[in-house]
Amino acid sequence: MAQQDDFAPTEVLAGQGASRAMEGLGIQFTGSGSEYFRIWMVNLLLTLVTFTLYVPFARARRIAYFQNNTLVGGDPLGFHADPWKMFRGYLLVLALGVGYWAVSNFQPGLAWIALVVFAALWPALWRASLQFRLRNTSWRGVRFSFEGDLKSAYIALLPFFLPALAFVLFLPQVEEGEEMTREAAQTVATVMGVVTVAFMVLLPWLFARIKRYQHGGYAFAQERTALKVGAGSFYVLFLKTLGVSILVGLVAGAVLIAPLFLLGGALAPLLITAALAVVYLLVPLLTMPYVHSRLQNLLWGNTRSPKIHFESRLRFRELFRVTLVNWLLIVVTLGLYWPFAKVRTARLKLEALSLEVEGPVDEWVARAKRSHQGVLGDAAGDFFGIDMGL
């Protein structure tokens, strides 16, 4: 008997007909660093003045700017979210976070209850965030939607809470000022070692399930996407990233520590500190562009619907060059180059994407508008505008 896919579409959207010729739609980003700098500066100042209460409004302005400057086939994406709904969602998530922190710090014996409550709510909030973001995004007057169901959200996300739950349940309680016994120390080491190793082994599989849920729920007009890639590809990417990190660390460390044998022991502390600092900077500087480029290509190159095929050709070399320049200019300008860096990175990532569609898109749009999926569609049903930036 064939195994059922947990994240397979739960419904077949209407209107999927016979195949036609494919049409390419390019993606272009028209934003500029100077324009976004003004938005960023106002957002930053108002966020500081309001003690972070302006965060959801700042987020709405930022998303609107980036989406309005993203052209798909020559037409921009729209963003229609009500910032006040996002503000209510922000307060809800803030209250949950403060409540979890308070229980964990002032009643540590009840931390497992707070964790269970948090785990019970988080997948539903995550799904609501995806629904809110997609429902408030449009193209050519037709809104996107997220069709992933609630059960699959729990199946995808709950395993991430198991390590934290294991720590809470199996680590021995030690009162403040009390010395830990040898048996308790062995138990702590055993539990942390077993849970950490198990989590690292399962991490690519868990990450693949989350991405399959996300990319399997995107819908536009009569089309719903699916992520056509197995967990094995995520394990390969994980192992390659681990190998690149180790190689960069070893090479950088060897080059910088070699002078120890030439200059003697007097400069040893200084050289070792310098070596560690350089390794600390080089590893993320090289591995982050590698992971981001490979992950974008893996995800969007395998995301498709019956009539929409995405393609991503983001190159590591170009992303590394942009990242290196961004880091240097951010340091030199004491952080003021940050909005320019965001725009440069967004342009490179977005313009590496393209899509091919089957048949005339105008027919889809017209059909969607006739079925009440236009910009005046159902966007007022969500009282809380949950948006987690996922």
C-alpha positions as CSV (number, residue, x, y, z in Angstrom):
1,M,0.0,0.0,0.0
2,A,1.5,3.4,-1.0
3,Q,2.4,5.7,1.9
4,Q,0.3,8.8,2.1
5,D,2.1,12.2,1.9
6,D,1.4,14.3,5.0
7,F,1.7,17.5,3.1
8,A,0.0,16.6,-0.2
9,P,-2.7,19.0,-1.4
10,T,-6.0,18.3,0.4
11,E,-8.0,19.6,-2.6
12,V,-7.6,19.9,-6.3
13,L,-8.2,23.4,-7.4
14,A,-10.7,23.9,-10.2
15,G,-9.7,24.9,-13.7
16,Q,-6.7,22.6,-14.4
17,G,-7.1,21.8,-18.1
18,A,-5.0,20.5,-21.0
19,S,-1.4,21.5,-21.4
20,R,-0.4,24.6,-23.4
21,A,2.9,26.3,-24.4
22,M,5.0,27.7,-21.5
23,E,5.5,31.5,-21.1
24,G,8.4,32.9,-19.2
25,L,7.9,35.7,-16.6
26,G,11.0,37.5,-15.4
27,I,11.3,39.0,-11.9
28,Q,12.8,42.5,-11.5
29,F,13.4,44.5,-8.3
30,T,13.2,48.3,-8.8
31,G,13.9,49.5,-5.2
32,S,16.8,51.7,-4.3
33,G,19.0,52.0,-1.3
34,S,18.4,55.8,-0.9
35,E,14.6,55.3,-0.9
36,Y,14.6,52.5,1.6
37,F,17.1,54.4,3.8
38,R,14.5,57.0,4.5
39,I,11.9,54.4,5.3
40,W,14.3,52.5,7.5
41,M,15.4,55.6,9.4
42,V,11.8,56.7,10.2
43,N,11.0,53.1,11.2
44,L,14.0,52.9,13.5
45,L,13.4,56.2,15.2
46,L,9.7,55.6,15.8
47,T,10.4,52.0,17.1
48,L,12.8,53.5,19.6
49,V,10.5,56.3,20.7
50,T,7.5,54.0,21.1
51,F,9.5,51.3,23.0
52,T,9.0,48.8,20.1
53,L,5.2,49.3,19.8
54,Y,5.8,50.7,16.3
55,V,7.4,47.4,15.1
56,P,4.3,46.0,13.3
57,F,3.7,49.4,11.5
58,A,7.4,49.4,10.5
59,R,7.1,45.9,9.3
60,A,4.1,46.7,7.2
61,R,5.9,49.7,5.5
62,R,9.0,47.6,4.8
63,I,7.0,44.7,3.3
64,A,4.9,47.1,1.2
65,Y,8.1,48.8,-0.1
66,F,9.8,45.6,-1.1
67,Q,6.7,44.0,-2.6
68,N,5.6,47.1,-4.5
69,N,9.1,47.2,-6.1
70,T,9.1,43.5,-7.1
71,L,7.8,43.2,-10.6
72,V,6.7,39.8,-11.9
73,G,6.2,39.9,-15.7
74,G,6.4,43.7,-15.5
75,D,3.6,44.0,-12.9
76,P,4.3,44.8,-9.2
77,L,3.2,42.7,-6.2
78,G,0.7,44.4,-3.9
79,F,0.6,44.4,-0.1
80,H,-2.8,45.2,1.5
81,A,-2.3,44.3,5.2
82,D,-4.0,46.6,7.8
83,P,-1.1,47.6,10.2
84,W,-3.6,47.8,13.1
85,K,-4.3,44.1,12.7
86,M,-0.6,43.4,12.7
87,F,-0.4,45.4,15.9
88,R,-3.0,43.2,17.6
89,G,-1.1,40.2,16.5
90,Y,2.2,41.7,17.8
91,L,0.6,42.3,21.2
92,L,-0.6,38.7,21.3
93,V,2.8,37.2,20.5
94,L,4.5,39.6,22.9
95,A,2.1,38.6,25.7
96,L,2.9,34.9,25.0
97,G,6.6,35.5,25.0
98,V,6.5,37.5,28.2
99,G,4.3,34.9,29.9
100,Y,6.7,32.1,28.9
101,W,9.7,34.1,30.2
102,A,8.0,34.9,33.5
103,V,7.0,31.3,34.2
104,S,10.5,30.0,33.2
105,N,12.3,32.5,35.5
106,F,10.0,32.8,38.5
107,Q,8.4,29.3,38.6
108,P,11.0,27.1,36.9
109,G,9.2,24.0,38.3
110,L,6.2,24.9,36.0
111,A,8.3,25.6,33.0
112,W,7.1,22.4,31.3
113,I,3.5,23.6,31.5
114,A,4.5,26.9,29.8
115,L,6.4,25.0,27.2
116,V,3.5,22.7,26.4
117,V,1.1,25.7,26.1
118,F,3.6,27.5,23.9
119,A,4.1,24.3,21.7
120,A,0.3,23.9,21.5
121,L,-0.3,27.4,20.2
122,W,2.8,28.1,18.0
123,P,1.9,25.9,15.0
124,A,-1.5,27.5,14.8
125,L,0.0,31.0,15.0
126,W,2.6,30.0,12.4
127,R,-0.1,28.9,10.0
128,A,-2.1,32.0,10.7
129,S,1.0,34.1,9.9
130,L,1.4,32.4,6.5
131,Q,-2.3,32.8,5.7
132,F,-2.2,36.5,6.7
133,R,0.9,37.2,4.6
134,L,-0.3,35.5,1.5
135,R,-3.9,36.7,1.7
136,N,-2.6,40.3,1.8
137,T,-0.3,39.8,-1.2
138,S,-1.7,40.3,-4.7
139,W,-0.6,40.4,-8.3
140,R,-2.6,41.9,-11.1
141,G,-5.5,42.5,-8.7
142,V,-5.7,38.8,-7.5
143,R,-4.7,37.8,-4.0
144,F,-2.5,34.9,-3.2
145,S,-3.6,32.4,-0.5
146,F,-2.1,29.8,1.8
147,E,-4.0,26.4,1.7
148,G,-2.0,24.4,4.2
149,D,-4.2,22.8,6.8
150,L,-3.9,23.0,10.6
151,K,-3.1,19.3,11.2
152,S,-0.1,19.4,8.8
153,A,1.2,22.5,10.6
154,Y,1.3,20.6,13.9
155,I,2.9,17.6,12.2
156,A,5.6,19.8,10.7
157,L,6.4,22.0,13.7
158,L,5.8,20.0,16.9
159,P,9.0,17.8,16.6
160,F,11.1,21.0,17.1
161,F,9.8,21.3,20.6
162,L,10.8,17.8,21.7
163,P,14.4,18.6,22.6
164,A,13.3,21.5,24.9
165,L,10.6,19.2,26.4
166,A,13.3,16.5,27.0
167,F,15.5,19.0,28.8
168,V,12.7,20.2,31.0
169,L,11.5,16.7,31.9
170,F,14.8,14.8,32.3
171,L,17.4,17.3,33.5
172,P,17.7,17.3,37.4
173,Q,16.5,20.3,39.3
174,V,19.3,22.1,41.1
175,E,18.3,24.9,43.6
176,E,20.3,28.2,43.5
177,G,23.4,27.9,45.7
178,E,23.1,24.1,45.8
179,E,26.2,22.1,44.6
180,M,25.4,19.6,41.8
181,T,26.2,16.0,42.8
182,R,28.4,13.8,40.6
183,E,25.4,11.7,39.6
184,A,23.4,14.7,38.6
185,A,26.3,16.1,36.5
186,Q,26.5,12.7,34.7
187,T,22.8,12.8,34.1
188,V,23.0,16.3,32.7
189,A,25.8,15.4,30.4
190,T,24.1,12.2,29.2
191,V,20.7,13.9,28.5
192,M,22.3,16.9,26.8
193,G,24.6,14.8,24.7
194,V,21.9,12.3,23.5
195,V,19.3,15.0,22.8
196,T,21.8,17.2,20.9
197,V,23.1,14.4,18.8
198,A,19.6,13.1,18.0
199,F,18.4,16.6,17.1
200,M,21.3,17.3,14.8
201,V,20.8,14.0,13.0
202,L,17.1,14.7,12.5
203,L,17.5,18.4,11.8
204,P,17.6,18.2,7.9
205,W,14.6,15.9,8.0
206,L,12.6,18.2,10.2
207,F,13.6,21.3,8.1
208,A,12.5,19.5,5.0
209,R,9.1,18.8,6.5
210,I,8.7,22.5,7.4
211,K,9.6,23.7,3.9
212,R,7.4,21.1,2.2
213,Y,4.5,22.4,4.3
214,Q,5.2,26.0,3.5
215,H,5.9,25.6,-0.3
216,G,3.0,23.1,-0.6
217,G,0.5,25.6,0.6
218,Y,1.0,28.6,-1.7
219,A,-1.9,29.2,-4.1
220,F,-2.7,31.7,-6.8
221,A,-5.9,31.7,-8.9
222,Q,-6.5,28.0,-9.7
223,E,-2.9,26.9,-9.0
224,R,-1.5,25.4,-5.8
225,T,2.2,24.6,-5.5
226,A,4.1,21.6,-4.1
227,L,7.7,21.1,-3.2
228,K,9.0,18.2,-5.2
229,V,12.2,17.3,-3.3
230,G,12.9,14.7,-0.7
231,A,14.7,14.9,2.7
232,G,17.8,13.4,1.1
233,S,18.6,16.7,-0.7
234,F,18.5,18.5,2.6
235,Y,20.9,16.0,4.2
236,V,23.3,16.5,1.3
237,L,23.1,20.3,1.7
238,F,23.6,20.0,5.5
239,L,26.7,17.8,5.1
240,K,28.2,20.1,2.4
241,T,27.6,23.1,4.7
242,L,29.2,21.3,7.6
243,G,32.2,20.3,5.4
244,V,32.6,23.9,4.1
245,S,32.5,25.2,7.7
246,I,35.1,22.8,8.9
247,L,37.4,23.3,5.8
248,V,37.2,27.1,6.2
249,G,37.9,26.9,9.9
250,L,40.9,24.6,9.5
251,V,42.5,26.5,6.6
252,A,42.1,29.9,8.4
253,G,43.3,28.5,11.6
254,A,46.4,26.8,10.0
255,V,47.4,30.0,8.1
256,L,47.1,32.2,11.2
257,I,48.6,29.9,13.7
258,A,51.6,28.9,11.5
259,P,53.5,32.1,12.6
260,L,53.5,30.6,16.1
261,F,56.2,28.2,15.0
262,L,58.2,31.0,13.3
263,L,57.9,33.8,15.9
264,G,58.2,31.9,19.1
265,G,56.0,31.7,22.1
266,A,56.0,35.4,23.1
267,L,53.3,36.3,20.7
268,A,51.3,33.1,21.1
269,P,48.3,34.6,23.1
270,L,48.0,37.5,20.6
271,L,48.2,35.2,17.5
272,I,45.8,32.7,18.9
273,T,43.2,35.4,19.8
274,A,43.6,36.9,16.3
275,A,43.2,33.5,14.7
276,L,40.0,32.8,16.6
277,A,38.6,36.2,15.7
278,V,39.3,35.7,12.0
279,V,37.9,32.2,12.0
280,Y,34.8,33.5,13.8
281,L,34.3,36.1,11.0
282,L,35.3,33.9,8.0
283,V,33.1,30.9,8.8
284,P,29.8,32.8,8.6
285,L,31.0,35.1,5.9
286,L,31.6,32.1,3.6
287,T,29.0,29.6,4.8
288,M,26.0,32.0,5.0
289,P,26.1,32.9,1.3
290,Y,26.7,29.2,0.4
291,V,23.7,28.0,2.4
292,H,21.4,30.8,1.2
293,S,22.3,30.4,-2.4
294,R,22.0,26.6,-2.4
295,L,18.9,26.6,-0.3
296,Q,17.1,29.1,-2.5
297,N,18.0,27.1,-5.6
298,L,16.9,23.9,-3.9
299,L,13.5,25.2,-2.7
300,W,12.4,27.4,-5.6
301,G,13.9,25.1,-8.3
302,N,11.6,22.3,-7.0
303,T,8.5,24.3,-6.2
304,R,5.8,24.0,-8.9
305,S,2.2,23.6,-9.6
306,P,0.6,21.9,-12.6
307,K,0.9,25.2,-14.6
308,I,3.7,27.1,-12.8
309,H,7.3,26.2,-12.7
310,F,9.8,28.2,-10.7
311,E,13.5,28.4,-11.4
312,S,16.3,29.8,-9.2
313,R,19.9,30.4,-10.4
314,L,21.5,32.2,-7.4
315,R,25.2,31.9,-7.6
316,F,27.4,31.6,-4.5
317,R,30.2,33.7,-6.0
318,E,27.9,36.7,-6.6
319,L,26.1,36.4,-3.2
320,F,29.5,36.1,-1.4
321,R,30.8,39.3,-3.2
322,V,27.7,41.2,-2.3
323,T,27.8,40.0,1.3
324,L,31.5,40.8,1.7
325,V,31.0,44.4,0.4
326,N,27.9,44.8,2.6
327,W,29.7,43.7,5.7
328,L,32.6,46.0,5.1
329,L,30.4,49.1,4.3
330,I,28.2,48.4,7.3
331,V,31.2,48.4,9.6
332,V,32.8,51.5,8.0
333,T,29.5,53.5,8.2
334,L,28.7,52.2,11.7
335,G,25.5,50.5,10.5
336,L,24.1,53.2,8.3
337,Y,24.7,51.1,5.2
338,W,22.3,48.4,6.5
339,P,19.2,49.5,4.3
340,F,21.4,49.7,1.2
341,A,22.7,46.2,2.0
342,K,19.2,44.9,2.3
343,V,18.2,46.3,-1.1
344,R,21.3,45.0,-2.8
345,T,20.8,41.5,-1.4
346,A,17.1,41.5,-2.2
347,R,17.8,42.5,-5.8
348,L,20.3,39.7,-6.3
349,K,18.1,37.1,-4.7
350,L,14.9,38.1,-6.5
351,E,16.4,38.6,-9.9
352,A,17.9,35.1,-9.7
353,L,14.3,33.8,-9.7
354,S,12.1,33.3,-12.7
355,L,9.0,31.3,-13.5
356,E,7.3,29.7,-16.5
357,V,3.5,29.5,-16.7
358,E,1.4,27.3,-19.0
359,G,-1.2,29.1,-21.0
360,P,-2.2,32.8,-20.9
361,V,-2.0,34.2,-17.4
362,D,-4.7,36.8,-18.2
363,E,-7.3,34.0,-18.4
364,W,-6.4,32.8,-14.9
365,V,-6.7,36.4,-13.5
366,A,-10.0,36.9,-15.2
367,R,-11.3,33.5,-13.9
368,A,-10.1,34.3,-10.4
369,K,-11.8,37.7,-10.4
370,R,-15.0,36.1,-11.5
371,S,-14.7,33.6,-8.6
372,H,-14.3,36.5,-6.0
373,Q,-10.6,36.1,-5.4
374,G,-9.8,39.7,-6.3
375,V,-8.3,42.4,-4.1
376,L,-11.7,42.9,-2.4
377,G,-11.9,39.3,-1.4
378,D,-11.9,37.8,2.1
379,A,-9.2,39.6,4.0
380,A,-11.2,40.9,6.9
381,G,-11.9,37.6,8.6
382,D,-8.7,37.6,10.7
383,F,-9.0,39.8,13.7
384,F,-5.4,39.2,14.7
385,G,-2.9,40.0,11.9
386,I,-0.4,37.4,13.0
387,D,2.8,37.8,11.0
388,M,6.0,36.2,12.2
389,G,8.2,37.0,9.2
390,L,8.2,33.4,8.0
